[in-house]
Amino acid sequence: MRLFGKEFPDRAALMTSFLTPKGRLMFDAFVVKPRLAGQQNEGEVEYWIDVDSESDAIPLLKHLKKYAIRKNLIINDLSHIIKAF
C-alpha cells in the first residue's frame, strides 16, 4: 500500500495479483483508493478491491480475512451495492 503513499499521492489505482503460498496465481485484481470525503486521516484510509467475477469475490474475501489477523481492518463485501455495467 506504500504505492499510494506520500511518493505517489495522486495515484488512484493499481493492478495486483494475489498468490498462493507456493506462488501460484489465485486472483487478479485492481486496488483502488477512492477520493472520498474524510480520507485525509492516515489512520482511516479506504481501499476498494475489484476482481473480475463474482465467483472470485467470496474466496478473495476469505483469503483477506485469513491474513488480517491482529490488524485493525474492516473488510466488507460491497458487490450487492456496486453492480457491473
Secondary structure as the mmCIF struct_conf table of DSSP 4:
data_model
#
loop_
_struct_conf.conf_type_id
_struct_conf.id
_struct_conf.beg_label_comp_id
_struct_conf.beg_label_asym_id
_struct_conf.beg_label_seq_id
_struct_conf.end_label_comp_id
_struct_conf.end_label_asym_id
_struct_conf.end_label_seq_id
HELX_RH_3T_P HELX_RH_3T_P1 ARG A 2 PHE A 4
BEND BEND1 GLY A 5 GLY A 5
TURN_TY1_P TURN_TY1_P1 LYS A 6 GLU A 7
BEND BEND2 PHE A 8 PHE A 8
TURN_TY1_P TURN_TY1_P2 PRO A 9 ASP A 10
STRN STRN1 ALA A 13 LEU A 19
TURN_TY1_P TURN_TY1_P3 PRO A 21 LYS A 22
BEND BEND3 GLY A 23 GLY A 23
STRN STRN2 LEU A 25 VAL A 32
TURN_TY1_P TURN_TY1_P4 ALA A 37 GLY A 38
BEND BEND4 ASN A 41 ASN A 41
TURN_TY1_P TURN_TY1_P5 GLU A 42 GLY A 43
BEND BEND5 GLU A 44 GLU A 44
STRN STRN3 TRP A 48 VAL A 51
BEND BEND6 ASP A 52 ASP A 52
HELX_RH_AL_P HELX_RH_AL_P1 GLU A 54 LYS A 66
TURN_TY1_P TURN_TY1_P6 TYR A 67 TYR A 67
TURN_TY1_P TURN_TY1_P7 ILE A 69 ARG A 70
BEND BEND7 LYS A 71 LYS A 71
TURN_TY1_P TURN_TY1_P8 SER A 79 ILE A 81
BEND BEND8 ILE A 82 ILE A 82
#
